[in-house]
C-alpha cells in the first residue's frame, strides 16, 4: 500500500520531468506528431487529450555521434547478470521469511523440492492482494531482470514464466500453484513492461548533477531491478544519448481527487444505509498515440490506472490496471481504424466489485471526426477478451486463509466510445461484459458486466471537473447452491489535474 | 511366448503398477499422539507423506463453542477438520494447512465428533480444541 502511494507520487513526478523535454523543437524529432494526441479509450477514467507535442521524444542527439549509447538497439544481452538478478529477487523475500520470520514454508530442502516435483500442483487460498497484486509485481521484477539486461519485450517474455516456475518448485515448501504461476507470469509481463517504460520516463542519460541523481532515484523506485542494474554497471553516472524508446510520442496523466458513493448491499441505487461514502484518489496515465504508436513495439501504446479509496473495510488500493498494445494492423489508408491485439493486468477490489486477472484482447480501435483541428472527434474500441486466469468474488467459497474468490478462465467483450468537444469537454460511454467459468472455488459460472458514463469539463489548462456513474451487475450460478444476483452502483465527482497541462 | 509379448506384458505390468498408487495411512512412524480430555483435545502426527485417510474422535465438550488451534504445516494435500456438536450439527469445517487460531460456531454441549479428512496430506498435523463456555 505504502509502496503504491510512493509509486504514484514518483510516477506523477516523472511525467512532468519528461514533459519538460517538450521544449525541444518539434522538427528535431521524427517522433513528434502533427495533430492532437489521440487518447486511448477504455473503461478507465477519461483523460483529456494532450495538446500536439505536449511531450515529444528526447531530441538531444548531439552526443549520439560521439558518445556510446549502451541502451540503444541492438542491446548487448547479458544472460548471466539477468539470471543473477532474477535469483536475487527470489532470495530477498525467501531470506526475509526464512531467517527473520522463521516461516516454515521457507524451509526448503532436497525433500521439499522432491515433494514439489512429485506431488500435484494445488490452487492456493491466499488473500486477493497477495495473489493478484504481490505475485504479478514479483513477475514484473523477473521480467525486468531480462529487460534491464538487453532483452527486448519478446526476449523477456519467457523470463517471468521461468522465474515463477523456479520459485514455485524450489523457492518454497508449499505445493506449486497454477494461479501463482499464471498471475506472476502474465501479470508480470503487463506490469513489467509498463514499469519499464515508466522508469524510462524518469531516466535521462543526458542529465547531470542533482537532476541526474533524482532521475536515477525515481527510475529505481519505479523499477528497482533496472535501478540495480544501472548501479552495478555504472550507468547511473554515464552521460550519453537517450535511446529512442525512452520517450513516447505523446503522454498524458491525470490525478483525480474527489468523493464517491458506492453501494454495498448488492442492490441498485445509492440510498442511505445501503452505500458507503468514500474519499477517492485516481491516477491515470496514457502513453503513446493511437494513430502513430499502436503498431510499433509492444506497449508503445498503453494505459495504467491506480485508485485509492477509503474509509472502509477493504484495502485502500481499490484498483490497479494496465493494458498495452502487442501488435496492430491498419484497416484503412489513414490508419484511423486498426485491428489491434492487446494484453492487460487488472486488479479491482472495492465494496461492489472484486475482480483480478490476466487477459488478452483483440478487436478494432477507431478514430472518427476531426481530431486534427480539435473540433469534435470520437474514439471507439470494440474488443473481444480472453481471460487466461480470473479471480472473482465468491458468495460461498471462504477459506480460513482469507480467500473469498473463485478462480477460473473465461471471456467477454469491451465496447467504448469517448467523444471530445473542442478539447474542452468529453463524454465517455463504456460497456464491459465477461464470464468466468470457475475452475477452483465454489462450482459456478459468473456473468458480470459494467456500464459506465463519465463526463469531464476543463476549467483551466491544468484543472477540470468530472463526474462518473457506473452500474455493475453480477449473476453467479452455483451448482448445488442458491444462485446470487448482485447490482451495484458507483457514483463519483472529482477535481482533475492534468500533467502536463492541457493546451487549446 | 515371443520377446515382443514379454516386453508388452512387462510394460503393461509397469503401467498398472504406476497407476496403482499405494494408499498411505498414518502409522507408528508418524508418532501420532492423541490427548482427549473433557474440555481439551489435541491430535498430532508428524512426517506425513501423501497420506489418504479419514478418521474421527469423540470429544466431550461441556461448553457451547470451542477454540480451534492448528500449529501444523501441510504444504501438500488437504487436512480438512470437521467438527459436529452433540446433535450432529456441523459447527466447523476448514482445511488446516498452517497456523490457525479460530473458533467453532455455537453448538449443543456433550459428545462432539472431530473428523479428520486427509487426502494426499504431506507435512505435520497439530490440532487442538479448548472448550469455550
Boltz contact constraints between the chains, C-beta under 6 A:
constraints:
  - contact:
      token1: [A, 104]
      token2: [B, 73]
      max_distance: 6.0
  - contact:
      token1: [A, 115]
      token2: [B, 76]
      max_distance: 6.0
  - contact:
      token1: [A, 115]
      token2: [B, 122]
      max_distance: 6.0
  - contact:
      token1: [A, 119]
      token2: [B, 76]
      max_distance: 6.0
  - contact:
      token1: [A, 173]
      token2: [B, 75]
      max_distance: 6.0
  - contact:
      token1: [A, 174]
      token2: [B, 75]
      max_distance: 6.0
  - contact:
      token1: [A, 175]
      token2: [B, 75]
      max_distance: 6.0
  - contact:
      token1: [A, 175]
      token2: [B, 76]
      max_distance: 6.0
  - contact:
      token1: [A, 400]
      token2: [B, 94]
      max_distance: 6.0
  - contact:
      token1: [A, 400]
      token2: [B, 100]
      max_distance: 6.0
